[in-house]
């Protein structure tokens, strides 16, 4: 059952990608036209541009969330490294110095 669901998810993703590519091809064709667009073509072009703009805004939002997550991870890692360094310095300060024997 799980395999069927995985195959279905892959098929669904594939269909969504094909739909996006088809819309992009239509938009590309409309934008490349040399003569003025018909009213219907203008409507389609504007709708496809709006969809692309939404895709860009969504991607931008996701990118910002990823950057914030990376920043938080790096910040946490740096704080941990600083904490370890401070512990090491404290430990070294508390140890008695070991001097090598002096010839004499």
MODELLER restraints for C-alpha pairs under 7 A, 6 or more apart:
rsr = mdl.restraints
at = mdl.atoms
rsr.add(forms.Gaussian(group=physical.xy_distance, feature=features.Distance(at['CA:23:A'], at['CA:48:A']), mean=6.95, stdev=0.5))
rsr.add(forms.Gaussian(group=physical.xy_distance, feature=features.Distance(at['CA:27:A'], at['CA:45:A']), mean=5.96, stdev=0.5))
rsr.add(forms.Gaussian(group=physical.xy_distance, feature=features.Distance(at['CA:27:A'], at['CA:48:A']), mean=6.41, stdev=0.5))
rsr.add(forms.Gaussian(group=physical.xy_distance, feature=features.Distance(at['CA:30:A'], at['CA:45:A']), mean=6.55, stdev=0.5))
